[in-house]
Amino acid sequence: MAAYLAGVREVIIPAEIDGYIVQNIADEAFRNNKTVEKVVFPETVKTMGYKVFYGCTRLAYVGLSSRLTSISS
């Protein structure tokens, strides 16, 4: 996932984007997003990058994949 929509409070990541299966979430994907409150990842996500939610002051819920094997630190 390269970008998200600014101003959106709820983000539901699809399992596939443009024919590609979403398996990884990039470093700092949501960094400093001051509006996002909820993010739900599909079961296809296996890894998450560094500081994905750093500075997300309104974030209250993250739905993680049961197949998640790695979160960078």
C-alpha positions as CSV (number, residue, x, y, z in Angstrom):
1,M,0.0,0.0,0.0
2,A,1.6,3.2,-1.1
3,A,-0.9,5.8,0.1
4,Y,-4.2,6.4,1.9
5,L,-6.9,9.0,1.6
6,A,-6.3,12.0,3.8
7,G,-9.3,12.9,6.0
8,V,-10.7,9.4,6.1
9,R,-11.5,8.1,9.6
10,E,-12.0,4.4,8.8
11,V,-9.8,2.4,6.4
12,I,-10.5,-1.1,5.3
13,I,-7.6,-2.4,3.2
14,P,-8.7,-4.8,0.5
15,A,-7.1,-8.2,0.0
16,E,-6.2,-7.3,-3.6
17,I,-5.3,-4.0,-5.3
18,D,-5.0,-3.9,-9.1
19,G,-4.6,-7.6,-9.3
20,Y,-1.9,-7.8,-6.6
21,I,-2.5,-9.5,-3.3
22,V,-1.8,-7.2,-0.4
23,Q,0.8,-9.0,1.7
24,N,2.9,-6.2,3.2
25,I,2.2,-2.8,4.7
26,A,5.0,-0.3,4.1
27,D,7.1,1.5,6.7
28,E,5.3,4.6,8.0
29,A,2.2,3.9,5.9
30,F,-0.1,5.9,8.1
31,R,2.5,8.1,9.9
32,N,1.2,11.3,11.4
33,N,-2.3,10.7,10.2
34,K,-4.4,12.8,12.6
35,T,-7.8,11.7,11.4
36,V,-7.7,7.9,11.1
37,E,-9.5,6.1,13.9
38,K,-9.9,2.6,12.6
39,V,-7.8,0.4,10.2
40,V,-8.7,-3.2,9.2
41,F,-6.2,-5.3,7.4
42,P,-7.2,-8.4,5.2
43,E,-6.1,-11.9,6.1
44,T,-3.6,-11.7,3.3
45,V,-1.2,-9.4,5.2
46,K,1.9,-11.2,6.5
47,T,4.2,-8.3,7.4
48,M,4.0,-4.8,8.6
49,G,6.8,-2.2,8.3
50,Y,8.4,0.1,10.8
51,K,6.3,2.8,12.6
52,V,3.2,2.1,10.5
53,F,1.0,4.1,12.9
54,Y,3.5,6.5,14.4
55,G,1.8,9.8,15.3
56,C,-1.7,8.5,14.7
57,T,-3.2,10.3,17.7
58,R,-6.9,9.3,17.0
59,L,-6.3,5.7,16.2
60,A,-8.6,3.5,18.4
61,Y,-8.8,0.2,16.6
62,V,-6.6,-1.9,14.4
63,G,-7.9,-5.2,13.0
64,L,-4.8,-7.4,12.3
65,S,-4.5,-10.4,10.1
66,S,-4.3,-13.8,11.8
67,R,-1.6,-14.6,9.2
68,L,0.6,-11.7,10.4
69,T,4.1,-13.0,11.0
70,S,6.3,-9.9,11.3
71,I,6.0,-6.4,12.6
72,S,9.2,-4.3,12.1
73,S,10.6,-2.4,15.1
